[in-house]
Amino acid sequence: MNIYSINPANGQRIKSYRLHTNEEVQSILALSVNAQQEWKSTSFTSRADCLYQLASHLRDNHLLLASLITSEMGKLLTEAKAEIEKCAWACEYYAEHGANCLQDEIIETDASNSRIVYQPLGTILAVMPWNFPFWQVIRCAVPAIMAGNSILLKHASNVPGCGLALQQLFLDSGFPENLFSTLLISADQVEAVIADDRVHGVSLTGSEQAGRAVAASAGKYLKKSLLELGGSDAFVVLADADLDTAVSAGMTSRFLNAGQSCIAAKRFVVVESIADQFVDKLLVAINKLQPGDPLDESTTLAPMARDDLCLELHRQVIGSVDMGVVKLTGGERVSRSGWYYKPTLLDHVKPGMPVYEQETFGPVAVVVRVRDEQQALQVANDSRFGLGASVWTKNSELAEWFVENIQAGCLFVNGMVKSDPRLPFG
């Protein structure tokens, strides 16, 4: 059986890849376990040296790697370059700080010596998404490898080239052969890998459906698991916010990667007294976005990664319009080859509408108008998604009130939600 990488900008097939057989998976797994047994005895200094080399290789090959990202999943080349740079930064961060993070912790008890010791789990399965095909892998694999583990990567089926490129990068950077291995397998083969006694944990970033399946398998076989699933981040704009700054950040947060980010500004929650001004400014900015070839640096709107994602997004938009949402622009596909969706602005969004209740994974901005900051908090928390949120206000006391009461994994004040290796995430 084969899988294919397809260019989202034109719908043309780039390359086909043969999936690993179950027998090949068993062989790769055995080699990964052997590599981890040797790796766990290496010093932190040796591990850090390899990470510094990995950062160097990422930067030396940034254009080639960024072009691979763009060709396989469609993001703007400028954004792909930034992704590679962020990966290099993360490698350097864990090289510098990993040893300190993993030092024994001495605890005072009635015993003569009590301590918390951090030891590697063993071999970890990483089931990773396509939207940030290098960053999501690096931020999972690098700290795990610094801690002495080996990684088996099951990458998204539409970015196999990125998965194999990552495997080669680790090898070229001095890591032991088979310490980082890419499995070209189908979703149906994942449970068998989790079930294997030689696999000690699984990390997944992806859809709710995939998360349920992996969590069920991890629970069934009593394996440690870490899930990062969808997001419908609230972007709360209060009456005293700097609107120009908020609109600028909101545009980046919503339309970066064609809106295909779990921490994108999915819901603009705007106080009514300034809502008209905010929407007018947002509409002007949205109408300036230009779809085109993502390899062309003048392009400002990338294609979506797959045709089915376009179809699902359009279903959400049309369903909401039918329920009374005000469509100010967009709301349809772009008339050109590839999987482009027009940048869309929906106003007067209400509870019960698809774009209010569901995650919108694409270039669609939705505005929910609220009376005041109390209702803004209520709407921000009225979601089963709680990944991140941002609040825009000049009032530090009000910002602190949001910090204490928002139901989100992280809150950014007068800044867009983003990941940072120096801070916990999600």
Disulfide bonds with the S-S distance in Angstrom:
none
